[in-house]
Amino acid sequence: MLILGSLPGRESLARGEYYANRANRFWWIMGELAGAFPDLPYAARLDRLRESRIALWDVCASAERAGSLDANIQNPEPNDFAGFLSRHPGVRLIGFNGAYAATLFQRSVTIPASIRTDRLPSTSPAHAGMRPEVKLALWRAALGEFLASTHAGPNAPVQDFEG
């Protein structure tokens, strides 16, 4: 599975970590779904995602943006998804962390029909109109079957993804 955000925010860029803003619910959701709890060191959270066969990346390879809001993204350039998917043919599901990531992706990227996509509610604190428990339930509904199929045990092969 590949989870795509639009573009890292200021705090994530400064710290070199996905979803570094403590108000973002991403790591809380990943803790509940994949054991990548926010109180773990960042490297351990990434290990938990790898064990669950989840990769993180962004729709945008580059863009201009004042601040961290997706609505401020200008001149987005997409990442090389054709290359990524050719190097990682096992990707079966792409989950978009928010509507804007899905919209950017669908405007500029074509993927094989065999890959399912799901637009998930944004984990951003800017998307505060939805309670965290509702976000978790929607993420769980979308990813539950995938996550259940990936927990094959400690000897299951794990593919490393660049990010």
TIDO-744221 format. One record per residue: x, y, z of N, C-alpha, C, CB in turn; residue number from 1; residue in one letter. Coordinates in steps of 0.001 Angstrom, whole numbers. Glycine has a CB too. Example, Ala and Ser with C-alpha at 12.3 -4.5 7.8 and 13.67 -1.06 7.14 Angstrom:
// TIDO-744221
+---------+---------+---------+---------+---------+---------+---------+---------+---------+---------+---------+---------+-----+---------+
!   neast !  nnorth !     nup !  caeast ! canorth !    caup !   ceast !  cnorth !     cup !  cbeast ! cbnorth !    cbup ! num ! residuo !
+---------+---------+---------+---------+---------+---------+---------+---------+---------+---------+---------+---------+-----+---------+
!   13190 !   -5690 !    7800 !   12300 !   -4500 !    7800 !   13200 !   -3300 !    7800 !   11308 !   -4473 !    9046 !   1 !       A !
!   12850 !   -2250 !    7080 !   13670 !   -1060 !    7140 !   12900 !      30 !    7870 !   14084 !    -598 !    5725 !   2 !       S !
+---------+---------+---------+---------+---------+---------+---------+---------+---------+---------+---------+---------+-----+---------+
This chain:
// TIDO-744221
+---------+---------+---------+---------+---------+---------+---------+---------+---------+---------+---------+---------+-----+---------+
!   neast !  nnorth !     nup !  caeast ! canorth !    caup !   ceast !  cnorth !     cup !  cbeast ! cbnorth !    cbup ! num ! residuo !
+---------+---------+---------+---------+---------+---------+---------+---------+---------+---------+---------+---------+-----+---------+
!     832 !   -1174 !       0 !       0 !       0 !       0 !     874 !    1234 !       0 !    -946 !       0 !    1197 !   1 !       M !
!     424 !    2228 !    -717 !    1108 !    3505 !    -792 !     153 !    4575 !    -274 !    1581 !    3817 !   -2252 !   2 !       L !
!     555 !    5303 !     752 !    -238 !    6417 !    1263 !     411 !    7699 !     766 !    -335 !    6394 !    2835 !   3 !       I !
!    -399 !    8513 !     104 !     111 !    9746 !    -490 !    -499 !   10976 !     149 !    -155 !    9761 !   -1976 !   4 !       L !
!     366 !   11864 !     599 !     -51 !   13207 !     960 !     200 !   14104 !    -233 !     698 !   13723 !    2225 !   5 !       G !
!    -149 !   15352 !    -107 !      73 !   16268 !   -1223 !    1528 !   16731 !   -1256 !    -871 !   17480 !   -1123 !   6 !       S !
!    1988 !   17318 !    -144 !    3320 !   17891 !     -25 !    3566 !   18106 !    1463 !    3461 !   19237 !    -847 !   7 !       L !
!    4750 !   17774 !    1982 !    4980 !   17971 !    3417 !    4832 !   19434 !    3822 !    6367 !   17470 !    3799 !   8 !       P !
!    4319 !   19639 !    5017 !    4188 !   20982 !    5565 !    5515 !   21491 !    6097 !    3143 !   21005 !    6665 !   9 !       G !
!    5493 !   22733 !    6552 !    6712 !   23390 !    7035 !    7411 !   22599 !    8134 !    6384 !   24774 !    7544 !  10 !       R !
!    6654 !   22155 !    9137 !    7263 !   21435 !   10257 !    7861 !   20101 !    9803 !    6224 !   21196 !   11360 !  11 !       E !
!    7163 !   19398 !    8907 !    7688 !   18129 !    8386 !    8975 !   18349 !    7614 !    6651 !   17443 !    7487 !  12 !       S !
!    9016 !   19406 !    6809 !   10231 !   19703 !    6056 !   11382 !   20057 !    6997 !    9980 !   20853 !    5068 !  13 !       L !
!   11083 !   20844 !    8014 !   12128 !   21258 !    8959 !   12689 !   20062 !    9727 !   11574 !   22298 !    9944 !  14 !       A !
!   11853 !   19116 !   10085 !   12294 !   17965 !   10882 !   12685 !   16763 !   10027 !   11201 !   17561 !   11844 !  15 !       R !
!   12380 !   16796 !    8727 !   12706 !   15664 !    7866 !   11884 !   14434 !    8202 !   14174 !   15338 !    7969 !  16 !       G !
!   10636 !   14632 !    8619 !    9742 !   13543 !    9010 !    8353 !   13780 !    8434 !    9673 !   13414 !   10549 !  17 !       E !
!    7769 !   12720 !    7910 !    6382 !   12827 !    7469 !    5475 !   13082 !    8664 !    5945 !   11551 !    6722 !  18 !       Y !
!    4501 !   13960 !    8475 !    3461 !   14237 !    9473 !    4052 !   14612 !   10836 !    2550 !   13022 !    9625 !  19 !       Y !
!    5001 !   15546 !   10822 !    5709 !   15941 !   12043 !    4877 !   16839 !   12955 !    6990 !   16647 !   11682 !  20 !       A !
!    3887 !   17516 !   12418 !    3041 !   18377 !   13242 !    2278 !   17507 !   14238 !    2054 !   19213 !   12360 !  21 !       N !
!    2480 !   17743 !   15527 !    1859 !   16912 !   16576 !     332 !   16958 !   16533 !    2341 !   17363 !   17951 !  22 !       R !
!    -238 !   18017 !   15963 !   -1696 !   18111 !   15864 !   -2249 !   17269 !   14719 !   -2114 !   19561 !   15681 !  23 !       A !
!   -1380 !   16815 !   13826 !   -1817 !   15952 !   12728 !   -2133 !   14577 !   13304 !    -726 !   15857 !   11602 !  24 !       N !
!   -3234 !   13988 !   12892 !   -3689 !   12710 !   13440 !   -3122 !   11489 !   12714 !   -5185 !   12656 !   13398 !  25 !       R !
!   -2240 !   11687 !   11739 !   -1744 !   10558 !   10957 !   -1126 !    9468 !   11833 !    -722 !   11041 !    9948 !  26 !       F !
!    -177 !    9844 !   12702 !     520 !    8818 !   13481 !    -395 !    8185 !   14520 !    1744 !    9414 !   14166 !  27 !       W !
!   -1372 !    8916 !   15004 !   -2354 !    8323 !   15915 !   -3158 !    7245 !   15174 !   -3304 !    9420 !   16494 !  28 !       W !
!   -3582 !    7570 !   13951 !   -4333 !    6591 !   13145 !   -3443 !    5398 !   12808 !   -4872 !    7245 !   11839 !  29 !       I !
!   -2196 !    5650 !   12390 !   -1294 !    4543 !   12060 !    -946 !    3724 !   13302 !     -10 !    5076 !   11407 !  30 !       M !
!    -950 !    4353 !   14447 !    -756 !    3602 !   15686 !   -1886 !    2616 !   15904 !    -652 !    4549 !   16879 !  31 !       G !
!   -3091 !    3069 !   15714 !   -4263 !    2210 !   15899 !   -4343 !    1109 !   14846 !   -5533 !    3045 !   15862 !  32 !       E !
!   -3917 !    1405 !   13620 !   -4061 !     448 !   12525 !   -2840 !    -444 !   12312 !   -4352 !    1183 !   11263 !  33 !       L !
!   -1647 !      99 !   12571 !    -434 !    -645 !   12229 !     604 !    -664 !   13349 !     184 !     -60 !   10993 !  34 !       A !
!     257 !    -163 !   14517 !    1203 !    -167 !   15629 !    2272 !     897 !   15543 !    1852 !   -1486 !   15719 !  35 !       G !
!    2125 !    1857 !   14638 !    3102 !    2938 !   14479 !    2664 !    4132 !   15329 !    3248 !    3350 !   12972 !  36 !       A !
!    2687 !    3947 !   16625 !    2165 !    4949 !   17556 !    3029 !    6200 !   17592 !    2058 !    4362 !   18951 !  37 !       F !
!    2422 !    7363 !   17798 !    3167 !    8623 !   17771 !    4235 !    8756 !   18850 !    2216 !    9753 !   17899 !  38 !       P !
!    4140 !    7997 !   19934 !    5156 !    8112 !   20982 !    6414 !    7291 !   20682 !    4572 !    7675 !   22311 !  39 !       D !
!    6384 !    6485 !   19632 !    7578 !    5750 !   19208 !    8542 !    6689 !   18497 !    7197 !    4568 !   18285 !  40 !       L !
!    9836 !    6406 !   18547 !   10764 !    7187 !   17715 !   10368 !    7068 !   16243 !   12234 !    6706 !   17922 !  41 !       P !
!   10673 !    8103 !   15482 !   10268 !    8146 !   14076 !   10723 !    6906 !   13306 !   10828 !    9395 !   13413 !  42 !       Y !
!   11964 !    6491 !   13485 !   12479 !    5314 !   12768 !   11672 !    4062 !   13116 !   13971 !    5090 !   13102 !  43 !       A !
!   11250 !    3931 !   14355 !   10442 !    2775 !   14759 !    9056 !    2827 !   14124 !   10318 !    2715 !   16291 !  44 !       A !
!    8491 !    4035 !   14010 !    7194 !    4167 !   13328 !    7309 !    3731 !   11874 !    6681 !    5623 !   13406 !  45 !       R !
!    8388 !    4155 !   11211 !    8586 !    3742 !    9816 !    8764 !    2232 !    9710 !    9803 !    4457 !    9213 !  46 !       L !
!    9482 !    1634 !   10669 !    9631 !     175 !   10681 !    8272 !    -506 !   10793 !   10541 !    -265 !   11843 !  47 !       D !
!    7408 !       0 !   11650 !    6071 !    -593 !   11808 !    5278 !    -493 !   10509 !    5301 !     102 !   12950 !  48 !       R !
!    5407 !     634 !    9809 !    4719 !     757 !    8526 !    5271 !    -247 !    7523 !    4852 !    2184 !    7976 !  49 !       L !
!    6598 !    -374 !    7454 !    7202 !   -1356 !    6539 !    6707 !   -2763 !    6853 !    8742 !   -1306 !    6628 !  50 !       R !
!    6651 !   -3103 !    8140 !    6160 !   -4428 !    8539 !    4721 !   -4653 !    8096 !    6264 !   -4597 !   10053 !  51 !       E !
!    3959 !   -3569 !    8001 !    2567 !   -3652 !    7556 !    2441 !   -3444 !    6049 !    1717 !   -2621 !    8294 !  52 !       S !
!    3594 !   -3342 !    5361 !    3650 !   -3187 !    3906 !    3026 !   -1875 !    3445 !    2948 !   -4352 !    3229 !  53 !       R !
!    3286 !    -808 !    4219 !    2783 !     524 !    3909 !    3962 !    1432 !    3598 !    1938 !    1094 !    5084 !  54 !       I !
!    3867 !    2143 !    2481 !    4866 !    3137 !    2093 !    4230 !    4516 !    2141 !    5439 !    2839 !     675 !  55 !       A !
!    5036 !    5527 !    2430 !    4591 !    6918 !    2435 !    5322 !    7681 !    1348 !    4826 !    7575 !    3817 !  56 !       L !
!    4585 !    8579 !     709 !    5196 !    9448 !    -280 !    4279 !   10632 !    -485 !    5460 !    8699 !   -1618 !  57 !       W !
!    4620 !   11479 !   -1437 !    3820 !   12662 !   -1746 !    3440 !   12656 !   -3211 !    4582 !   13951 !   -1393 !  58 !       D !
!    2306 !   13248 !   -3517 !    1918 !   13412 !   -4912 !    2904 !   14351 !   -5590 !     467 !   13953 !   -5031 !  59 !       V !
!    3272 !   15435 !   -4917 !    4145 !   16450 !   -5511 !    5618 !   16142 !   -5266 !    3806 !   17829 !   -4953 !  60 !       C !
!    6387 !   16167 !   -6330 !    7845 !   16125 !   -6197 !    8333 !   17507 !   -5793 !    8527 !   15661 !   -7527 !  61 !       A !
!    7637 !   18533 !   -6301 !    7970 !   19910 !   -5956 !    6743 !   20781 !   -6188 !    9185 !   20424 !   -6788 !  62 !       S !
!    6736 !   21906 !   -5526 !    5666 !   22892 !   -5677 !    6089 !   24140 !   -4926 !    4288 !   22346 !   -5147 !  63 !       A !
!    5370 !   25195 !   -5129 !    5555 !   26421 !   -4365 !    4383 !   26511 !   -3399 !    5644 !   27694 !   -5301 !  64 !       E !
!    4678 !   26912 !   -2157 !    3587 !   27042 !   -1193 !    4040 !   27950 !     -52 !    3147 !   25646 !    -650 !  65 !       R !
!    3214 !   28921 !     248 !    3412 !   29738 !    1445 !    2681 !   29032 !    2581 !    2886 !   31224 !    1243 !  66 !       A !
!    3397 !   28722 !    3654 !    2771 !   28020 !    4779 !    2629 !   26537 !    4504 !    1408 !   28617 !    5083 !  67 !       G !
!    1629 !   25926 !    5148 !    1469 !   24474 !    5049 !     124 !   24036 !    4486 !    1654 !   23861 !    6396 !  68 !       S !
!    -749 !   24968 !    4140 !   -2072 !   24596 !    3649 !   -2023 !   24128 !    2197 !   -3032 !   25772 !    3785 !  69 !       L !
!   -2708 !   23024 !    1924 !   -2771 !   22514 !     557 !   -3363 !   23536 !    -410 !   -3588 !   21237 !     517 !  70 !       D !
!   -4301 !   24334 !      59 !   -4936 !   25324 !    -809 !   -3937 !   26341 !   -1351 !   -6039 !   26042 !     -55 !  71 !       A !
!   -2776 !   26460 !    -720 !   -1759 !   27416 !   -1163 !    -741 !   26817 !   -2130 !   -1038 !   27972 !      32 !  72 !       N !
!    -897 !   25567 !   -2510 !      58 !   24930 !   -3431 !     -75 !   25543 !   -4818 !    -172 !   23392 !   -3495 !  73 !       I !
!    1064 !   25951 !   -5361 !    1150 !   26518 !   -6707 !    2176 !   25726 !   -7515 !    1532 !   28032 !   -6657 !  74 !       Q !
!    1963 !   25593 !   -8806 !    2899 !   24964 !   -9734 !    3356 !   23580 !   -9286 !    4098 !   25848 !   -9916 !  75 !       N !
!    2419 !   22689 !   -8976 !    2831 !   21350 !   -8533 !    3407 !   20527 !   -9677 !    1649 !   20611 !   -7916 !  76 !       P !
!    4466 !   19793 !   -9359 !    5072 !   18834 !  -10287 !    4950 !   17460 !   -9634 !    6590 !   19197 !  -10615 !  77 !       E !
!    4325 !   16492 !  -10310 !    4124 !   15183 !   -9669 !    5413 !   14368 !   -9578 !    3078 !   14387 !  -10432 !  78 !       P !
!    5446 !   13495 !   -8591 !    6521 !   12520 !   -8492 !    6427 !   11534 !   -9646 !    6471 !   11781 !   -7141 !  79 !       N !
!    7468 !   10756 !   -9845 !    7532 !    9768 !  -10928 !    6834 !    8477 !  -10490 !    9013 !    9480 !  -11329 !  80 !       D !
!    5516 !    8463 !  -10631 !    4751 !    7291 !  -10198 !    4910 !    6111 !  -11147 !    3286 !    7645 !  -10073 !  81 !       F !
!    5088 !    6368 !  -12426 !    5300 !    5264 !  -13364 !    6574 !    4516 !  -12981 !    5387 !    5785 !  -14830 !  82 !       A !
!    7635 !    5249 !  -12700 !    8886 !    4620 !  -12279 !    8740 !    3899 !  -10954 !    9984 !    5655 !  -12178 !  83 !       G !
!    8088 !    4541 !  -10002 !    7895 !    3929 !   -8686 !    7124 !    2620 !   -8810 !    7155 !    4894 !   -7742 !  84 !       F !
!    6032 !    2652 !   -9544 !    5204 !    1449 !   -9661 !    5900 !     351 !  -10465 !    3869 !    1793 !  -10311 !  85 !       L !
!    6766 !     721 !  -11399 !    7509 !    -324 !  -12125 !    8549 !    -973 !  -11206 !    8202 !     272 !  -13387 !  86 !       S !
!    9109 !    -198 !  -10267 !   10067 !    -761 !   -9305 !    9379 !   -1508 !   -8169 !   10936 !     343 !   -8731 !  87 !       R !
!    8108 !   -1225 !   -7948 !    7346 !   -1833 !   -6846 !    6016 !   -2373 !   -7376 !    7098 !    -798 !   -5703 !  88 !       H !
!    6071 !   -3449 !   -8163 !    4854 !   -3959 !   -8810 !    3838 !   -4559 !   -7843 !    5226 !   -4994 !   -9824 !  89 !       P !
!    4202 !   -4730 !   -6577 !    3276 !   -5300 !   -5611 !    2284 !   -4304 !   -5035 !    4039 !   -5914 !   -4507 !  90 !       G !
!    2392 !   -3024 !   -5389 !    1448 !   -2035 !   -4860 !      52 !   -2374 !   -5374 !    1859 !    -577 !   -5271 !  91 !       V !
!    -869 !   -2578 !   -4438 !   -2255 !   -2931 !   -4784 !   -3247 !   -1836 !   -4420 !   -2651 !   -4217 !   -4089 !  92 !       R !
!   -2820 !    -925 !   -3549 !   -3732 !      92 !   -3035 !   -2980 !    1398 !   -2841 !   -4380 !    -365 !   -1709 !  93 !       L !
!   -3584 !    2483 !   -3307 !   -3072 !    3822 !   -3043 !   -4145 !    4550 !   -2253 !   -2705 !    4590 !   -4376 !  94 !       I !
!   -3760 !    5010 !   -1060 !   -4669 !    5787 !    -222 !   -4221 !    7234 !    -208 !   -4729 !    5220 !    1216 !  95 !       G !
!   -5156 !    8122 !    -472 !   -4843 !    9550 !    -497 !   -5220 !   10165 !     840 !   -5584 !   10267 !   -1659 !  96 !       F !
!   -4267 !   10807 !    1474 !   -4515 !   11475 !    2739 !   -5132 !   12836 !    2441 !   -3201 !   11615 !    3575 !  97 !       N !
!   -6420 !   12814 !    2183 !   -7169 !   14035 !    1918 !   -7568 !   14205 !     466 !   -6371 !   15208 !    2342 !  98 !       G !
!   -8573 !   15025 !     276 !   -9139 !   15261 !   -1055 !   -8156 !   15947 !   -1991 !  -10396 !   16096 !    -943 !  99 !       A !
!   -7359 !   16865 !   -1457 !   -6453 !   17605 !   -2329 !   -5384 !   16697 !   -2923 !   -5798 !   18745 !   -1562 ! 100 !       Y !
!   -4850 !   15776 !   -2123 !   -3867 !   14824 !   -2648 !   -4487 !   13990 !   -3760 !   -3335 !   13906 !   -1522 ! 101 !       A !
!   -5730 !   13550 !   -3565 !   -6417 !   12751 !   -4587 !   -6627 !   13565 !   -5856 !   -7770 !   12241 !   -4059 ! 102 !       A !
!   -7048 !   14803 !   -5710 !   -7296 !   15663 !   -6869 !   -6014 !   15925 !   -7652 !   -7913 !   16989 !   -6423 ! 103 !       T !
!   -4933 !   16269 !   -6957 !   -3655 !   16497 !   -7636 !   -3204 !   15258 !   -8396 !   -2580 !   16909 !   -6627 ! 104 !       L !
!   -3311 !   14104 !   -7754 !   -2892 !   12847 !   -8364 !   -3724 !   12560 !   -9619 !   -3022 !   11686 !   -7352 ! 105 !       F !
!   -5026 !   12642 !   -9492 !   -5911 !   12289 !  -10601 !   -5777 !   13235 !  -11782 !   -7341 !   12272 !  -10132 ! 106 !       Q !
!   -5350 !   14479 !  -11527 !   -5122 !   15436 !  -12606 !   -3900 !   15108 !  -13446 !   -4978 !   16814 !  -12039 ! 107 !       R !
!   -2912 !   14453 !  -12835 !   -1623 !   14357 !  -13520 !   -1034 !   12965 !  -13639 !    -660 !   15202 !  -12832 ! 108 !       S !
!   -1673 !   11951 !  -13056 !   -1065 !   10621 !  -13034 !   -2066 !    9579 !  -13527 !    -573 !   10266 !  -11609 ! 109 !       V !
!   -1566 !    8656 !  -14322 !   -2362 !    7508 !  -14761 !   -1715 !    6261 !  -14176 !   -2454 !    7425 !  -16337 ! 110 !       T !
!   -2548 !    5399 !  -13602 !   -2039 !    4162 !  -13003 !   -2787 !    2976 !  -13580 !   -2174 !    4190 !  -11460 ! 111 !       I !
!   -2223 !    1777 !  -13453 !   -2916 !     582 !  -13937 !   -4266 !     395 !  -13228 !   -2033 !    -664 !  -13731 ! 112 !       P !
!   -5223 !    -125 !  -13945 !   -6559 !    -361 !  -13384 !   -6536 !   -1380 !  -12250 !   -7508 !    -835 !  -14475 ! 113 !       A !
!   -5490 !   -2170 !  -12172 !   -5395 !   -3197 !  -11122 !   -5107 !   -2610 !   -9738 !   -4309 !   -4199 !  -11479 ! 114 !       S !
!   -4723 !   -1338 !   -9686 !   -4424 !    -693 !   -8406 !   -5658 !      67 !   -7934 !   -3198 !     265 !   -8529 ! 115 !       I !
!   -6142 !    -312 !   -6755 !   -7297 !     356 !   -6160 !   -6845 !    1671 !   -5525 !   -7988 !    -559 !   -5104 ! 116 !       R !
!   -7695 !    2675 !   -5586 !   -7406 !    3940 !   -4921 !   -8551 !    4266 !   -3967 !   -7200 !    5088 !   -5958 ! 117 !       T !
!   -8192 !    4902 !   -2856 !   -9177 !    5345 !   -1865 !   -8816 !    6738 !   -1401 !   -9247 !    4368 !    -659 ! 118 !       D !
!   -9785 !    7635 !   -1452 !   -9601 !    8962 !    -876 !  -10012 !    8886 !     581 !  -10425 !   10050 !   -1646 ! 119 !       R !
!   -9063 !    9154 !    1462 !   -9282 !    9065 !    2899 !   -9415 !   10471 !    3477 !   -8127 !    8292 !    3588 ! 120 !       L !
!  -10087 !   10599 !    4619 !  -10179 !   11936 !    5204 !   -8805 !   12430 !    5645 !  -11150 !   11936 !    6395 ! 121 !       P !
!   -8558 !   13693 !    5390 !   -7270 !   14276 !    5751 !   -7030 !   14170 !    7244 !   -7199 !   15735 !    5310 ! 122 !       S !
!   -5801 !   13834 !    7600 !   -5405 !   13770 !    9003 !   -4918 !   15123 !    9508 !   -4318 !   12721 !    9197 ! 123 !       T !
!   -4893 !   16105 !    8642 !   -4389 !   17434 !    8969 !   -5248 !   18122 !   10027 !   -4326 !   18292 !    7713 ! 124 !       S !
!   -4598 !   18928 !   10886 !   -5386 !   19717 !   11834 !   -6258 !   20760 !   11128 !   -4462 !   20407 !   12832 ! 125 !       P !
!   -5943 !   21094 !    9875 !   -6772 !   22028 !    9119 !   -8132 !   21410 !    8773 !   -6046 !   22460 !    7839 ! 126 !       A !
!   -8207 !   20089 !    8790 !   -9471 !   19371 !    8517 !  -10106 !   18996 !    9861 !   -9225 !   18074 !    7624 ! 127 !       H !
!  -10482 !   20025 !   10612 !  -10973 !   19817 !   11976 !  -12477 !   19593 !   12047 !  -10607 !   20995 !   12831 ! 128 !       A !
!  -13151 !   19637 !   10923 !  -14598 !   19471 !   10929 !  -15053 !   18041 !   11174 !  -15156 !   19946 !    9638 ! 129 !       G !
!  -14125 !   17112 !   11197 !  -14453 !   15699 !   11424 !  -13738 !   15236 !   12681 !  -14051 !   14812 !   10196 ! 130 !       M !
!  -14482 !   14598 !   13568 !  -13891 !   14103 !   14811 !  -12826 !   13045 !   14513 !  -14982 !   13519 !   15736 ! 131 !       R !
!  -11752 !   12993 !   15305 !  -10689 !   12011 !   15083 !  -11201 !   10567 !   15048 !   -9640 !   12147 !   16163 ! 132 !       P !
!  -12173 !   10234 !   15888 !  -12703 !    8865 !   15919 !  -13392 !    8505 !   14609 !  -13684 !    8701 !   17083 ! 133 !       E !
!  -14025 !    9496 !   13974 !  -14680 !    9261 !   12682 !  -13617 !    9056 !   11609 !  -15620 !   10449 !   12303 ! 134 !       V !
!  -12563 !    9888 !   11635 !  -11458 !    9708 !   10688 !  -10877 !    8303 !   10820 !  -10356 !   10771 !   10923 ! 135 !       K !
!  -10621 !    7880 !   12061 !  -10067 !    6552 !   12290 !  -10986 !    5477 !   11733 !   -9831 !    6321 !   13779 ! 136 !       L !
!  -12265 !    5583 !   11973 !  -13214 !    4578 !   11476 !  -13190 !    4509 !    9953 !  -14637 !    4893 !   11964 ! 137 !       A !
!  -13093 !    5646 !    9291 !  -13060 !    5655 !    7823 !  -11748 !    5090 !    7290 !  -13264 !    7076 !    7297 ! 138 !       L !
!  -10637 !    5423 !    7930 !   -9352 !    4845 !    7536 !   -9376 !    3334 !    7760 !   -8186 !    5495 !    8330 ! 139 !       W !
!   -9918 !    2905 !    8900 !   -9980 !    1478 !    9202 !  -10843 !     745 !    8170 !  -10537 !    1253 !   10622 ! 140 !       R !
!  -11961 !    1330 !    7789 !  -12842 !     702 !    6797 !  -12142 !     564 !    5449 !  -14135 !    1517 !    6635 ! 141 !       A !
!  -11383 !    1582 !    5066 !  -10712 !    1558 !    3760 !   -9507 !     622 !    3750 !  -10270 !    2964 !    3373 ! 142 !       A !
!   -8763 !     573 !    4867 !   -7503 !    -160 !    4895 !   -7577 !   -1499 !    5604 !   -6466 !     669 !    5542 ! 143 !       L !
!   -8681 !   -1762 !    6273 !   -8781 !   -2954 !    7108 !   -8486 !   -4247 !    6392 !  -10125 !   -3034 !    7689 ! 144 !       G !
!   -9085 !   -4436 !    5228 !   -8868 !   -5677 !    4468 !   -7410 !   -5800 !    4040 !   -9787 !   -5724 !    3228 ! 145 !       E !
!   -6836 !   -4687 !    3575 !   -5425 !   -4710 !    3178 !   -4544 !   -5058 !    4364 !   -5003 !   -3356 !    2586 ! 146 !       F !
!   -4753 !   -4393 !    5488 !   -3911 !   -4632 !    6663 !   -4066 !   -6058 !    7174 !   -4255 !   -3641 !    7775 ! 147 !       L !
!   -5263 !   -6601 !    7141 !   -5477 !   -7974 !    7591 !   -4712 !   -8955 !    6703 !   -6979 !   -8315 !    7594 ! 148 !       A !
!   -4626 !   -8656 !    5406 !   -3941 !   -9562 !    4483 !   -2430 !   -9457 !    4578 !   -4375 !   -9283 !    3067 ! 149 !       S !
!   -1908 !   -8379 !    5171 !    -457 !   -8200 !    5223 !     161 !   -8743 !    6495 !    -117 !   -6748 !    5088 ! 150 !       T !
!    -611 !   -9036 !    7478 !     -54 !   -9520 !    8743 !     124 !  -11027 !    8673 !    -966 !   -9134 !    9938 ! 151 !       H !
!    1083 !  -11422 !    7826 !    1338 !  -12844 !    7589 !    2318 !  -13425 !    8586 !    1859 !  -13055 !    6188 ! 152 !       A !
!    2781 !  -12623 !    9507 !    3715 !  -13137 !   10499 !    5065 !  -12455 !   10405 !    3881 !  -14628 !   10338 ! 153 !       G !
!    5940 !  -12717 !   11361 !    7209 !  -12001 !   11427 !    8171 !  -12352 !   10299 !    7866 !  -12276 !   12735 ! 154 !       P !
!    7958 !  -13445 !    9619 !    8877 !  -13811 !    8523 !    8377 !  -13386 !    7155 !    9105 !  -15302 !    8520 ! 155 !       N !
!    7271 !  -12646 !    7125 !    6747 !  -12167 !    5837 !    7761 !  -11217 !    5212 !    5363 !  -11457 !    6017 ! 156 !       A !
!    7968 !  -11311 !    3886 !    8933 !  -10417 !    3248 !    8460 !   -8965 !    3316 !    9163 !  -10832 !    1786 ! 157 !       P !
!    9390 !   -8066 !    3480 !    9095 !   -6643 !    3562 !    9868 !   -5933 !    2459 !    9457 !   -6066 !    4967 ! 158 !       V !
!    9176 !   -5184 !    1638 !    9799 !   -4419 !     561 !   10170 !   -3057 !    1099 !    8858 !   -4293 !    -670 ! 159 !       Q !
!   11382 !   -2610 !     864 !   11764 !   -1261 !    1243 !   11339 !    -303 !     157 !   13277 !   -1162 !    1499 ! 160 !       D !
!   10836 !     852 !     561 !   10423 !    1895 !    -366 !   11253 !    3126 !     -99 !    8913 !    2206 !    -237 ! 161 !       F !
!   11581 !    3843 !   -1180 !   12234 !    5125 !    -980 !   11133 !    6136 !    -692 !   13102 !    5544 !   -2230 ! 162 !       E !
!   11482 !    7245 !    -138 !   10443 !    8217 !     188 !   10945 !    9614 !     130 !    9879 !    7952 !    1535 ! 163 !       G !
+---------+---------+---------+---------+---------+---------+---------+---------+---------+---------+---------+---------+-----+---------+
